[in-house]
Amino acid sequence: MRVYATILVLCLWFFAASSHASNRYYADNTLEPSQGFAWDWGIGAGYYIEDSYLVGMDSYNDGFEPDIHLAISYEKFYLDYDQSQLSGGLTMGYSLIDKFEWGLDLVGTNIQSGFDETGLAFYGDDVIDELAGIKNRNYDFDVGLRLSRRFENSQISFEYLQDVSGTHNGWVMNSFYSQIISWRNWEFRSGVGLSAYSEDFTNYYFGISESEALANRPVYRPDTSYSLIFEFHAEYPLNRHWVFLTGWLSTWFSSDIHQSPIISQQYQHKAKVGVRYVF
């Protein structure tokens, strides 16, 4: 129990910003078995613009956020925290099979950011009128299997994850295809993914219970749902240590999500530009 509690504390600390996936989805990921202990890290900052899908929140939000990348591996165990990708976040894993460009890993990661009546990630203190009276939706932590196949400059991954935090006790299935193209000193990354969410997941985050219902917020019990994401990144080395980066992330939600009384739109977009120092 002490180990489990420590993992949850680490997750909540890491996920002060929303996250959905990590660099494990990309064709150049380094999450492979190592000989002994190995680690790599970088730090930077970026300016972002995004719109929110929650009702009552400003549809235009911008600001600065840190860009941290930390990759640690020991034999078949690894930990990767990556904010250089807009869908970046924390992943812990163990490589079960790594052979003939195929990989099978046991992974643990966060899928959904929490929110409450003050908005996303419990940032503010002011209650948003349209969200007033809803219960807290907590961060989850999901564990499962990831099957991946690497090619020369692309990768495809499939995941089945189960919530082990007791937040919603549902499952999530992810599939993602990425490709990397180099042109002169530029590196371009693109990826497309499809995720499916169980009824328990969808109802916990986007459903409305009887105790939350109001005249303008009826009871809502969604079924299974899905989302489609598209992500694009570009990086350019300014010198030996500094890297310029920019990116765009778009997410589209199925009707079971966007028809929820607390969801304002069917999509969410985020763009950023920044620099990172690589040690």
N, C-alpha and C positions, 0 to 999 in steps of 0.2 A: 504493500500500500504506500510506503514511503517513496519508493521509486516511481510509482504511478503518479503520486501527487507532485513530485518534482518535475516530471514530464509535463504535467498540465500547467504548472507555474511557468515553466520555460516557454510553453506555447503561448500563453496569454501575454507574456512579456514581448515575445517576438512579433505577435500579431497586433500590435498597436495600430497598424495600417491594414486595410483589407487585403486578402490574398486568396488565391484559388489554386495555384499550381507552382511548380518550381522548374528550375533549369533542367530537371530530369527529362523534360519533354523534348529538349532540343538535340539536334544531331551531333553536336560537339560536346555533349555532357561528359563530365569526368567522373561520374559516379560508378566507377568500376573497382573491382578488388585491387588493393595495393599491396606492395611488399612492405609490411610493417606500418609505421605511422607516417602520414603525409598530410599536409595542410597548405591552403592558399587563401589569400584574402585581399580585398580591395575596398576602398571607401570613396565616396563622392557625394554629390548633391544634385538635385534636378528640380526644375519648375514644371508643374503639371496643371492641366486643365481637365475637368471631368464634369459629367452631369450625374445626378442622383436618380435612382429609380424609386425612392421612397416618397410618398405623398407629403406635401408640406415642406420638403427640403428644397433649398435653392437648386434650380436646374443647372446653374452654372457655378462651379466651385473651382478655385485655383489656389496655388500656394507652393511652397518649397517643401521637399521631403528628402530624407537621407537616401543614399544609394549605397547599400552595404552588401558585400558578397563574402561569405565565409564557407569554405569547403574543407571538411575534416574527414579523413578516412583511416581506418585501421583494419588491415586484412580485408575481411568481407563486410565490415560495418562501415557506414558512412553517415555524415550529417551535412546537409547543404542548406544554407540560407542565402537567398539570392533576390535582391531587389532591382537588379539590372534589367530583368524582364518585368513588364507591367503586371504579368500574372504571377510574379515571383512570390516566394514564401519559404517556409521551413519544411524540409523533408528529412526524415530519419529512415534508414533502411539497412537491410542485410541482403547481400547477393546470394541467392540460392543456386543459380545456374548462370554461367557466363561462358558461352561456347558457340562457335560458328556464327558469330554476329547476333546471336540470340541472347536475351537476358531475362531471367525470372527473379524478381526481387520481392521481399517482404518489406512493405513501406508503411510509414505513418506520416500523416500530414493533416493540415487544416483545410477544410473545403469552404466553409461559409463564415463570414464575419458576423459578429453579434450586433444587435441594435436594440434600442428601447425607445421610449416616448420622447427622448431628446435627440434621436437620430442615430446615425451609424457609429459603431465602435465606442459608444458611451462617452463621446468627446465632450459634449456641451452640458450645461446646467439648466438651460431654458427648455421647457416642455414645448414641443411643436403641437399646435392646436389639433391638426389632423391626426396626430399619433397619440394624443392624450388618452390615457387609460389602457393602453396595450401592455401586455406583460413583457418582461425582458426576454429577448431571444439571445441565448448565449453562444459563444464560439463552440464549435464541435472539434473533435479530434478523431480521425478515421484511420483504420489500419486494414491492410489487405494485400493483395498480390498485384504486381505490375509485370506484364509481359511486353517485351520490346524487341524490335528487329532493326538493327542499324544497317544502313547502306553507305555508299561512298560519301554522300553529302546530304543525307536525309535520314529520318527515323520515324517509325510508327510505333505507338504505344497503346496498350489496353490495360485498364485497371478495374478491379472490383474492390471497393472499400466499404468497411462497416464501421459505424460510429461506436467507439468504445468509451466515450466520455460520459455517456448517459444523457446527453443533451437531447437527441431526438431518436436514437436507437435505430436509425434507418440505414439504407445502403445508398451508395453512389457508384455509378459506372462511368468511366472516362475513356475516351479514345482521342488520340491526337496525332496529327501528321505534321512534321516540320521539315523545312529545307533551308540550307545555308548556301548563299552564292557570294563569292568573292569577286570584286572588280577593282583593279588597281589596289589602293590601300583601304578600300571600303569593304565592310562585311555586312551583308544583308540577310536577315533572318525573317522567315515568314512561317506561319503555322495556322492550322485550322483544327478545331476540336469540337466534339459533340459529347455532352454529358447528360446522363439520365439520373433522376433523383426519385427515391422511393416515396410512397404516399406519406410515410412517417416524417421524412425530411421536409417535404413540401408543406405539409399541414403545420408542422412546428414553426417554420419560419414565415409562412405566408397565409396560413389559415387564421380565421377569426373565431374565437370561442364565444360561448354565450355570455361569459362574464366581461368580454371585451366589446360586445356588440352595442352599437348606438343606433339612433334613427338613421344617420347617414353612413353607418358602418355595420352592415348586416352580418349575421353569422355566415362564415364561408369555410367550406370543407373541401379543399382541392384533392385531386388524385395524384398519381405519378406525373412527373413533369420532366422537361429537358431544357437545355440551353445550347446555343451554338456560339462559338467564339472564333474571332479572327484576330491574329496578332502579327504585327510587323515591327521589326527593329533594324536600326542601322548604326554601325559603329565606325569611327575613324580615329586612328592613333595620331594624337597631336605631337607627341614626342615619345621618348622611351617609357615614361611612366603615366602620362596623362592620355585619356581616351575620351573623345567626344561621343555622345550617344543620344539617340532620339528614338521614339517609338509611338505606336498607336495600338490600342486594344478596343475592340467592339464586341459586345455580348448581346445576343437576342434571346428572349425568354419565351417559352411556350405559353399557351393561353391559361393553363392552370396557375401560373405565376403572375402574369401581367393582369389578369382579371381580378386579382385580390384587391380588396378595398384599401389596402395600405401600399399598393404599388401604383405609381403614376404613369408609367410608360412601358413599352414592350422591349426596350433596348437600353443599353448604357455604353457610353463611349468615354475613353480616357486617352490623353496624349501627354507626352512629356519630352523635355529636352534637358540635357545636363552633361556633367563631366564626372569622370571617375579616375582615381589615382590607383594604379596597379603596382603593388610592391614586388 
